[in-house]
């Protein structure tokens, strides 16, 4: 504890100390989202003084880094850009002791505590009698209120004259009085996971219009909140910096004149509308947008000039962008190429997803700058349902590209073998559900960093025209392939995989255990009666998934070669009645999980009650996670 207090005492400024102490309002072992912490600190006024020419958010990021380096916070790493932090129990005790004079934690067990006149922060699960007394006597002093259950009445809310932070995030029903508009100092509202019932809107489909009078509001968190519309006056929230709200509703209309929210940094999506005030030009004045943005209904943008009004080229902090046209459109006169050309993406963009694009070819701006790419930082690129595109030209100079996904592009028939000649950093390649793709003879020597390759549900693709050169992939860890075109009659020998580059794959996997293939998923055809015998040499596999090998009646004995196997999934083995020999199954000493779906015979024979020569129970009884069904 002395060392921790020393770390606290040596923090560089009172502001950083306040930020650290404020973390005590979260329970022990709680995961604290980084952006949420910064937004709370900002609402409390801890981030105003500090670094020159830095935004409050940038100062918050700097303070987070200081707390990490001081070991007062520890980072929890997840995939993607989500950042969470935790406090060690002893660190939490230190922060709680620092906040003890100004914070009260109240629940049904602890009661209300004392009525100190220094209480600025109140965290409680519900309103008991003691809590009501403290609330009544100190409500005008409160800056922060966390309430997980119960309701706030108009009378209660009117007394919170100096409230900066209101957190009603929970799964319990809450009441949201219209008088919330009177809390003029409110800077942060969190309704995530709430089922609020506004006084004049019992359906809970929107917030009270009075919320739009909160001219100092900086953060509005509405994730997983059942809203059908945002209040009409949302554009009046002129101080709003972070709007955390997302809906899948295709009919959702943005509030009018969102372009007036010039401080806005976080906007998860924008649905383009037809009428003035809802067109794509509203994005033009939102120059501070950062993080990720999804733009929908791009078919409503009239032309290239209209697209240019979004001014995406001026949004340097926008790193993830999804461009989405409507999936089902009438007629055939599309202007998608012009619109995409007019959007003019910023060179800082790191991730780009294009969905339902109906141009005749993939974006010229991306595919035709031969000496220098317009997106030098692009790390992820995805094309989905671009059905009119017939070809994909080689990607020029995408030296930073790490992930490429092409999905459900039915117009594609050929992908060039040198498509990725400049993508030496590519780690994940996924091509799937392209039902007319015939040829993809990719030279894998061009992608030496590839760790995951997915080439699935392209039924016209011939094995002879699939990628070659697996021997160069010393980092390949996961492979998912199939089914391929059935271009032979020899079903017993699983002809759909005969010309696959097994030799290269086997050589790359056996080069060293550290660079071995660990996960393999193979999709067959319903009539195929045998597995490719070459997979028996991939002995480093820890996970094996086999789908739709419907003619196989028994697994081969060489399954016993997979000594490292931990997970085995068999799906669509309609005729399967026997596993491999008992000795082979017993040699799978690391097998933790066996899931077999769609095998009625095996289900019948793999029960403790099964007996006779066909019983398979002795082969699987030792497996911890066992599931066998007759359908899937």
N, C-alpha and C positions, 0 to 999 in steps of 0.2 A: 504494500500500500504506500509506503514511503517513496519507493521508486516511481510509482504512478503519480503521486502528488508532485514529485520533482519534475516529471515530464509535463504535468499541467502548468506548474509555476514557470516553466521555461518556454511556454508558448509565446510567440512573438508579439502578440497584441491582445488587449482586452476583448476585441471583437472575436478573435479566434477562440478565446476562452468561453465567451458566451455561446458560441456555436457548439462547442464541445458539451457544455453543461446542458444545453437545450435537448440534446439527444436522450437525456434521462426520461423524457416524457413517454418514450416507447418502453414496453416491457422488456425484462431481461430476455436475452436470446432472440429478440425480434430482428427480422431482416428489414433494414431501412433502405429504401430506394434512394439512390443518390440525387436524382432530380428533385424528388420530394423534399429531401433535407434542405437543399439549396432554396427551394421555393418557400419553405417555412422560415428559414433564416432571413430571407429577403423580406418576408411579410412582417417579421419582428423588428426590422430595421438594423440588423447586424451587419449588413453588407454595403452600407453607404460610404463609409470612409475607407480609404485604401489606395489601391493601385491606380495610377494615372491612366486615363483613357481606356479603362476597363469597364465592361458592363457589370452589373451586380452578379449576374450568373457566372461571369468569368472570375470574379473575386471569390464566389462560392466554390468554384472548382479549385482555386488555389488553396483555400482553407481546407477543403477535403484532403488535398494532397499533404498538407502540413500535418493533419491529424493521422493520416496513414503513416507518414514517416516517423511520427512520434509514437507509433504503436498504440495510440488511443482508439483507433478504429482498425478493423481488419476487413479486407475486401473479400466478397464472395463472388466467384467467377461463374457466370452463366454464358451460354452461347449468345451471339449477337451483341447488341449494344446495351443490353440491360445491365445496370450496375447496382449492386446491393452491398450493404455494409453491416457489420455486427460489432457489438462491444463484448469484450470478455466480462464475465460476471463481476470481477473485482473492479474493472474500469467503470462498469455501470454504477457500482456503489459509490465510486468517487464522484461521478457526474451528478448522481442523485443527492449526495451530501452537499454539493455546491449549490444545487437548486432547492434545497430543503426549505429555505425561508420563503421562497416565492411560488412554490408549487405544492399542490395538494393532490394526492391520489386517493380516490374514494371508491369503495365498493361495499357490498353488503356485509363484508367481514370486518373491514378496517374502520367503518364508521366515518364520521366527518372530520375528525381531527380538531385542531383549535381554530379559532376565528382570527388568525393573525391578519393585521391590516396590510401586510406586505404581499399577500397572495396575488399573483398576476396570472398564474396558469392553473387551470382546473381540469383534471383528468378523472372521469368517473364513468361507471358502467350504467348507472341509472339514478333516478332521483329518489333517495330515501328521505326521511324527515330531517336527518342531520345534514344531508347534502343540500336540501332546500334552504335550511337556515344559513349555511355558509354562503350559498348562492345569493340569497336575498340580501345578506349583509355586505357582501363584497363584490357584487356583480358589476358595479360601476368602475371597479379597478381592474377587472379581468382583461387581459390581452389575448389569452388563448383558452379555448374551450373544446375539449375532446369529450364527446358523449356517444356511447355505443348503444344505449337502449333508452327508451322513453321518448317523450315529446317535449318540445319547447312551445310554450303558449305565447300569445302576443304580449302578455304582461311581462313574462320572463325576458323575452327578446328585447323589449323596449328598454330594459334596465342595463343592457350590455352596451353602453354608450361608447366605450373605448375599445371594443373588441376588434382585434386584427385578424385572428385565426379562428375559423369555425370548422370543426371536423365532425361530421355526422356519418362517417363511413361505417357501415355495418350491414348486417342482413336483417335487422329488425325494422319494423315499421316506424317511421318518424313522421312528425307533423312539421310542416314548414310554413310558418305564418307569413302573411303578406307584409307584415311590418319589418321583414328583413331588409327592406329598402331603406330603412331609417338608420341602419348601422353604417354610417358614412365613412368610418375608419377601416372597414373590413377590407383586407387585402388578399385573403386566402380562404377559399371554400372548398371542402372536400365532401362530395356526396357519393363517392365510389361504393358500389355494392349496396346502395341504399334502396329502400322502397318508400320514398317520401310521398306524402299525401299533402298537396297544397290545399289551403282552405277553400279556395274557389275552384279547384280542379281535382275532383275526387278520383278521376281516372289516372292521375299521376303521369300524364303524357307530356307535360311541359313543366317548366318552373314558373313561379309567379312573375308577372311582368315587372314587379317592383325590384327584382334582382338587377334590372338594367339601370337602376339609379345609383348603383354602387360604383361611382366614378373612380374610386381609388383601387378597385379590385384588380389584382395582378394575376391571380391563378384561380382557375375554375376546373376542378377535377370531377368528371362525370363518367368515368369508365364503368362499364357494366351497369349503367343506370338506364332504366327503361324509358327513354325519351323518344317521342315521335317527332317533335319539333323543338327548336330552340326558341326562346322568347323573341318576339318581333323587334324589340329594341336592343338586341345584342350589340348592334353597331355603336350604341352609346357608351359601351364599356371602354372608354378611350385609353385607360391605363392597362388593359388586359395584355399580358405577355404570354400566358400559357393556357391554352384551351385543350384539355385532355378529354376528348370525346370522339367516339367512333360508332358508326352504325352501318349495318349491311343493307339497310333499306334502300332499294333502288329509287323509290319515289321521294326520298328525303330532299327537301329544298333548303338551301342555305338561307339564313336570314338576309334581308336586303342590306346592301351597302357594307359588306364585310371589309371592303377596302379602307374604311375609316379607321380600322383597328391597326394603326400604323406601328404600334409597339409590339404587335403580335410576333412571337417567336415559334411557339408550338401550335401547329394546326395539322391534325392528323389526316384530314381529307377535305377536298373541295368538290362539291357536285356542281358542275356547270349547268346553268339554267338558261332559259330563252329570254326572259324579260330583263330589262335594264335594272342593274343593281344585283343581278345574279350571274352575269356573264363572266367569262374568264378574265376579263380586264380588271376585275376586283382584286385579283392577285398582284396586279402591277405595283400597287403602292405598299404591299407587304414585303418590304425589302429586308426585314430582319428575320424572316423565316429561317429556321434551322432544323437539323435532324432529318426527319422523313416526312414526305407529303405524297398523298395519293390524289390524283386529279381524274375525276370520272366524267362521263358523258361528253367526251371530246367530239363526238359526232355533231354536237350542237354549235361548235365553233365554225363560223361561216367560211373563213379563208385563212390564208397565211398571215395576212395583216392582223386579223383578229387574234390569232395565236400569239403574235409578237407582243400584244398588249399585256400578256402575263409577265413579261420581263424576267423570265427565269434566268437569263444570262447575268442578271444583277444580284442574284441570290447566292452569294459566295458560301454561306453556311449551310446550304441545303445539300446533304450528302446522299440521301436516298430518295428516289423518285419513281413513282408508278404512274404510268400513263395508260388510261383505260377508256376504250370506246365501248358502246353498247354491244352486247353479244349478238343480239338478233335485230337486224335492220332490214327494212324493205328497200327494194330497188337496187340498182347497181352503180349509181353515179356517186362514187365516194371521193372525198377530198382529203383523205387521211394523210397522204404523202405531203401535201402542201401544209397541212396543219402541223405535222411533226417537224417539218423543216422550219416553220415559223416559231416554234417553241424555243429554239436556240439555247441549248443546255449550257450550264456553267461548267467550266473545265475542272472545278473541284468535285464534281459528282463522282461518287464511289459506287453506287448501286443504281441500276436502271432496269425497270421491268416494263415491258410493252405488251398490252393485252388487247386482243380483238382488233388489231390493226389490219385494215383491208386494202392496203396499198398493193400494187402489183409486184413490188420488190421491197426488200427490207431497206430501212432508212439510208438514203444515199449519203447523208451527212456522216453516218457512222462507217459506211462500207467503202466510200470512194476517196479520203485524204491520205495519198500514198506515202508521203514522207513524214507526216506528223499527225498524230491523232488529235481530235478535238477534246477527247476525254482522257487525259494522261493518267488520272488517278482511278479510273474505273476498275473496280475489283469484282463486281458481280453484274452479269447481264442476262436477262431472261426475255424470251419471246414466247407468248402463249396465244393460241388460236389466231394466228396470223394466216388465215386460210387461203388468201389469194396469192401469197408469195410462192413463187415456183423455185427460187434458188436463193442460196445464201452465199454471197461472195466471201473470199478470204478476209478475215478480220485484220485490218492494218495496224500494226504497231501497238497492239494492246498489251504492252509489256507488264502492266500491273494486274491484268485480269486473272482472277483466281477461281471464279465459278461461272460456268455458262450453262444455261438451261434452255432447251427448245422443246416445247410441249404442245401437242394437239394442233400442229400446223399441217392440216390435211393437204394443202397445195404442194408441199415439198415432195419432190421425187428424187432429187440428188443433193448430196452434200459433198463438196469437193474434198479431196484427200489432203490438200494443202491449206484447208480452211483456217487452221490454227498455227500457221508457220511462224507467227511472231508472238505466240502466247506461251513462252517458256515457263511462266509462273503459274500456269493453270493447275489447280489442284482438284477441282471437281467438274466433271462433264456429264450432263444428263440430257439425253434425247429420248422422248417418250410419247406414245400415242400419236405418232405421225403415220397414219394408216396407209399412205401412198408412197412412203419412202422406200426406194428400191436399192439405192447405192449410197454407202458412206465409207469409202476405203481410206479412212484416216491413217496418216503416217504417224504413229505414236512416238516416233523418235523426236518429233517436234514438241512434245509435251512431257519432258522428263520428270516434272514435279507432280504429275497426276497421282492422287491418292485414292480417288473414288471415280469409278466409271459406271454410268447407268445407261443402258441401251435396251429399252424394253417396249413391248406392245407396238412394234413396227412390223406387222405380219407379212408385208411384202418384201422386207429386207432379206437379201440372200446372204448366207453365211460367207460366201466367197467375196462379198463386197462389204464386209465389216472391217473395223480397224485391225491393223496388223502392226507388229513390232512390240508386243508385250514384254519382250526381253529387255527393252530399254527402260521399263517402268520399275525402277528399284524402290519406289515409294508407294506402290499400289497396295492399299489395304482392303478395299471393298470393291466388289464387282457384282453388278446385277444386270443380267442379259436375258433376252428371249421374249417371246418365241420368234424364230426366224422362218422365212419361207420354206415350205416343205417342197424342195426341188428334187426329191428323189423318191423311189418307191420302197427303199429298204428300211421299213419302219423298225425292224428288230435292232438295227444298228444306230438308231437315233440319227438319221441322216441330216436333220436340221442343224446339227452341230459338227458335222464331219469336217468342214473346211475352216472351222474356227482356229485361231492361232493358239492352240493348246501348248505346243512346244515352247513358244515364247513365254506364255504365262507360267508354265511349270519351272522354266529356268529362272525367271525373275523371282519366283516365290521361294525357290530353294537356295538362292544365293547366300542368304543369311537369315537367321531367325528374326532379327530386328527389322528387316525389310520385307517380311513375308506377307502373303495375302491372308487376311484373317476372316473376312466375311464374304460369302459367295451366295448369290441367289440366282437360280436357274429356272426359267419358265419354258415349259415344253408345249406339246399339243396333246389333245385328248386321246389320240390313238397311239401315241408313242409307247412302245413296250419295253424300252431299255434306256438306261442312263448312259451318257457319254462315259466310256470307261476311263478316259483321261483324268477325270476328277479325282480318281483314287490316289494320284500322285501329289495332290495338294494337301499334304499331311499337316500343314501348319494351321489349317482352318479351325477357328473357334466357334463360328456360326455358319450353319448351312441351311438354306431354305430352298426347297424344290417344289415347284408348282405345276399342276396340270400334266403330269405324266400318267395319264389315265389308264394306260394298258399294262402297267407294271404290276405283277402279281407278288413278287418277293424282292426284297432288297438284296443286292449282291454281298457276298461274304467280305469283299474288300472294304466294307464300311468299318471294319475293325482297324483299318489303317489310321483312322482319324483320332489318334490318341489325345489330341489337344481339344477336341470338340466339346463345347459346353452347351450349345443351343442347336437343336435340330427341329426344323419345321417342315412338315410334309402336307401339302394342300392339293386336293383334287386327285388323289390316288384311289380311284373308284374300285379297282380290281385288287388292291393290295390286301393280302390276307396273312402274309408271313413277313416278319422282319428277318434280318440276316441271322446267321447261326448264333446260338447262345454264347459260344466262345467269343464271337465277334462283338456282340453287344456288351458282354462283360468286360471286354478290353477298353471300352469307352469309359474309363475311370473318372474323367472330368465332366461327363455329361450331367448337367443340372436340369435341363429342360427338354422335354419331348412333347411337341404339339403335333397332332395328326388330325386334319380336318377333311371330312368328305370320304371316309373309308369305313363303310358299314361292316365289312367282314372283319377288319382288324379290331374295331370296337367290340364286336361280339367275342373275339378271342383273347382280348387283353383285360380280363376281369379276374378277380381272385376266384370266382366260381367256375371259370372255364376249365375244362379238363379234356383229356384225350390228346392224340398226336398233333392236333391243330392248335392247341393252346399256346399262346404267346406270353402268358403272364410271367413266367419265370425269367423272360428276357428283359422285362421292363419294371419289375417290382421294386428294384433298387433306385429308380429315378425319382428324385424329390418332386419335381414339377411335371406331372404327367396329365395330359388331356387328349382324349381321342373321341372324335365325334363322327356321326354318320353323314352329316351335311356341313355346308359352310356358306 
